[in-house]
């Protein structure tokens, strides 16, 4: 098992503290709505929300699965890229995921899913044949197939609107950034 890396550790801590702090601890100050990415047409939209929405989550389940993915895929990706590139990847994927959501949806969004999908696709691009297991499946799947399947599902659900309430195009925007950055960095040599 890979040991947790510094940037991943700090991102986990920041996401958890912000979620629980704003959801339960600082609720009296009503700061939580400022962390949502509001539609551009909304009078409550501000450009800083492209950044702040990445550190708040809809509920504990949303937070858990995003942070679980970051915990398992993040350290290997960070070791391959180095801390600065990994942080750049995470923030860029989250920002571009937010922009993709704003372009394609008129709904509010929240969560690190764009950033997490950027990390996951970067991982699969760097280590396509590394085998992963997903509970409850009793077998291993190569990263390129597993993460590729999630990207295709996001595309299908985003186009068909079959699964509403999820910012599928934010996921796809983050995934695109993860893929493109790894292609660029491979040309300039990864760490």
C-alpha positions in Angstrom: 0.0 0.0 0.0 1.3 3.4 -0.9 1.8 5.9 2.0 -0.2 9.0 2.0 1.6 11.9 0.3 1.7 15.5 1.6 -0.6 17.2 -0.9 -3.2 14.5 -0.8 -3.1 14.5 3.0 -3.6 18.3 3.1 -6.4 18.1 0.5 -8.2 15.5 2.6 -7.9 17.5 5.8 -9.0 20.7 4.1 -12.1 19.1 2.4 -13.1 17.4 5.7 -12.6 20.5 7.9 -14.5 22.7 5.4 -17.4 20.3 5.0 -17.9 19.6 8.7 -17.0 23.1 9.8 -19.4 24.9 7.5 -22.2 22.3 7.7 -22.2 21.9 11.4 -19.7 24.2 13.2 -20.2 27.6 11.6 -23.8 27.1 10.5 -24.8 30.2 12.5 -22.7 32.4 10.1 -24.5 31.1 7.0 -21.3 30.8 5.0 -22.2 27.5 3.4 -24.1 29.0 0.4 -21.0 30.9 -0.7 -19.3 27.6 -1.3 -21.9 26.5 -3.9 -21.3 27.1 -7.6 -24.5 29.0 -8.6 -25.7 29.3 -12.2 -24.3 32.3 -14.0 -27.8 33.7 -14.4 -28.3 33.7 -10.7 -28.0 36.9 -8.7 -25.9 34.9 -6.2 -23.2 33.8 -8.8 -19.7 35.0 -8.0 -16.5 33.9 -9.9 -14.9 32.8 -6.6 -17.4 30.0 -6.5 -15.5 28.3 -9.2 -12.9 27.7 -6.6 -14.9 27.4 -3.4 -17.3 24.8 -4.7 -14.4 22.3 -4.8 -14.1 22.2 -1.0 -17.7 21.7 0.0 -19.9 18.7 -0.6 -23.6 17.9 -0.8 -23.6 15.5 2.1 -21.4 13.0 4.0 -21.7 10.3 1.3 -20.6 12.7 -1.4 -17.6 13.7 0.7 -16.8 10.1 1.6 -16.6 8.8 -1.9 -14.7 11.7 -3.3 -12.1 11.6 -0.4 -11.9 7.8 -0.7 -11.0 8.1 -4.4 -8.4 10.8 -3.5 -7.0 8.6 -0.7 -6.5 5.6 -3.0 -5.5 7.1 -6.3 -4.0 10.4 -5.2 -0.8 9.3 -3.5 0.4 7.2 -6.5 -0.5 10.0 -8.9 1.2 12.6 -6.7 4.4 10.4 -6.5 4.4 10.2 -10.2 3.9 13.9 -10.8 5.4 15.6 -7.8 3.5 17.7 -5.3 3.4 21.0 -7.3 2.1 19.3 -10.5 -0.4 17.2 -8.6 -1.8 20.3 -6.9 -1.9 22.1 -10.2 -3.8 19.1 -11.7 -6.3 19.0 -8.8 -7.1 22.7 -8.8 -7.2 23.0 -12.6 -9.4 20.0 -13.0 -11.8 21.3 -10.3 -11.9 24.8 -11.9 -12.4 23.5 -15.5 -15.0 21.0 -14.2 -16.9 24.0 -12.7 -16.7 25.9 -16.0 -17.9 22.8 -17.9 -20.9 22.6 -15.5 -21.7 26.3 -15.9 -21.7 25.9 -19.7 -23.9 22.9 -19.8 -26.3 23.3 -16.8 -28.5 25.8 -15.1 -28.3 24.0 -11.8 -26.2 24.7 -8.7 -23.2 22.4 -8.1 -20.9 21.6 -5.2 -18.1 19.2 -4.6 -14.6 18.1 -5.6 -15.8 15.7 -8.2 -14.3 17.5 -11.1 -10.9 17.6 -9.4 -11.3 13.9 -8.3 -12.1 12.9 -11.9 -9.1 14.8 -13.1 -6.9 12.8 -10.6 -8.5 9.5 -11.6 -8.1 10.0 -15.3 -4.5 11.3 -14.8 -3.9 8.1 -12.8 -5.3 5.9 -15.5 -3.3 7.7 -18.2 -0.1 7.3 -16.3 -0.7 3.7 -15.1 -3.2 2.3 -17.6 -2.4 -1.4 -16.9 -2.3 -1.1 -13.1 -5.0 -3.4 -11.8 -7.6 -2.0 -9.3 -10.4 -3.6 -7.3 -13.7 -2.0 -6.6 -15.9 -3.4 -3.8 -17.9 -5.6 -4.1 -16.5 -6.9 -7.4 -14.3 -10.0 -6.6 -11.8 -9.4 -9.4 -9.3 -6.8 -10.6 -9.8 -4.4 -13.5 -7.1 -2.5 -15.3 -7.2 1.2 -14.5 -7.8 2.2 -18.2 -11.0 0.1 -18.3 -12.3 0.9 -14.9 -11.8 4.6 -15.0 -12.7 4.7 -18.7 -16.0 3.0 -17.9 -16.8 5.8 -15.3 -16.0 8.5 -17.9 -18.3 6.8 -20.4 -21.1 6.5 -17.8 -20.7 10.2 -17.0 -20.9 11.0 -20.7 -24.0 8.8 -21.1 -25.8 10.2 -18.0 -24.8 13.8 -18.9 -26.2 13.5 -22.5 -29.4 11.6 -21.6 -30.0 13.4 -18.2 -30.9 9.9 -17.0 -29.3 10.5 -13.6 -30.2 14.0 -12.6 -28.8 15.9 -9.6 -25.2 15.0 -10.5 -22.9 17.4 -12.3 -21.8 14.9 -14.9 -20.2 17.5 -17.2 -18.2 18.8 -14.2 -16.8 15.2 -13.9 -16.1 15.2 -17.6 -14.4 18.6 -17.6 -12.1 17.5 -14.8 -11.4 14.2 -16.6 -10.4 16.1 -19.7 -8.0 18.3 -17.8 -6.4 15.2 -16.2 -5.9 13.5 -19.5 -4.6 16.6 -21.3 -2.2 17.6 -18.6 -0.6 14.1 -18.5 -0.2 14.2 -22.2 1.5 17.5 -22.0 3.7 16.5 -19.1 4.7 13.2 -20.7 6.2 15.2 -23.5 8.3 17.2 -21.0 9.0 14.0 -18.9 7.2 13.1 -15.8 9.1 13.1 -12.5 
